[in-house]
Amino acid sequence: RVVYQLEFGFSLSDSNNNAFNLGSSETLTMRNTFVGLAGPWGSLLAGRLDTPFKSSTSPLDLFTNTLGDSASTTGFQNHRMDNSLFYASPNLAGFQFSAALVAGGGATLDGVSNIDSDSLAEAYSLALIYTRGPLYASLAWERQGADLADPSDPEIQKAWDKLRLGLGLLDWRSMTLTLIFEHWDHAFWGSDHSADLWQLQAGYAFGNILLKATVGGNQQSGNYKILTSFCCDLYAENDFGFKTWALGGDYNFTKHTKAYLVYSDNQADALIDPVTGGSSDALDWRGVQIGLSHAF
């Protein structure tokens, strides 16, 4: 059979953080959007899709899409990529395999033009998942080729390899316990940069309430080439790292609608301003979030 999906995100504020909506705004964004074929042999899809690496641990994150999730706090690498060719196998005795090839299309991961990004497999992603009752386990690997990095950066030398392991006991006697571990080689496409990331989450449900907590860390070695996300160019020296924790609670009005409250605290080693030589605490942050979620 033919399968397809058109999925969009609608934001009440500009994703570029233009508080007064000056210049271009992006209140409507494309999410997982694809066309493909499906049958007893599995699914073959083409379009814009979450990578198998990202999807492999989605059920293990009790804080998904909040200030406490694994990407917002610990820095786990979760990508949704254009030009993806994606295959997912059927469930075979609890096992499911998925794989994706990502064509470069003359662009980088950050949307910068790079004519050398022309391979049909500038990135590829693999995942194996096993489920049995409340037990969930996953193993995933992903490679992002060097041409997916900004070509103007002289530090870019190697493909960025990532390995992720996920383990979980899900909704067992009202309890959930999950662990995600991730290792990077040639992180941020540098020649000598590696990292180890981990996050432990726990939840307990009673009645309509879910109480949850998480703690994690990100330890990197080798020179961290550059950070530009906040205000300026910032560098991290060798053995840079940060630790995070978060507390939260959900109140389920129905099976599909919930209110939630999250507090997150993140503490990082100091960053270096290459111009002044001074230190910056740009990666130290904490926040409170309250929200209402409805799943269709």
ABEGO torsion letter per residue (X at the ends): XBBBBBBBBBBABBAAGBAAGBEBBBABBBBBBBBBBBBAAEBBBBEBBBBAAAAAAAAABAABGBAABAAAAAGBBBBBBBGBBBBBBBBBGGBBBBBBBBBAGGBBAAGBBBAABABABABBBBBBBBBBEABBBBBBBBBBBAAABBAABAABABBBBBBBBBBBBBGBGGBBBBBBBBBBBGBGGBAABBBBBBBBBBBBBBEABBBBBBBBBBBBBEBBABBAAAABBBBBBBGBBBBBBBBBBBBBABAABBBBBBBBBBBBBBBBBAAAGBBBAAABBBBBBBBBBBBX
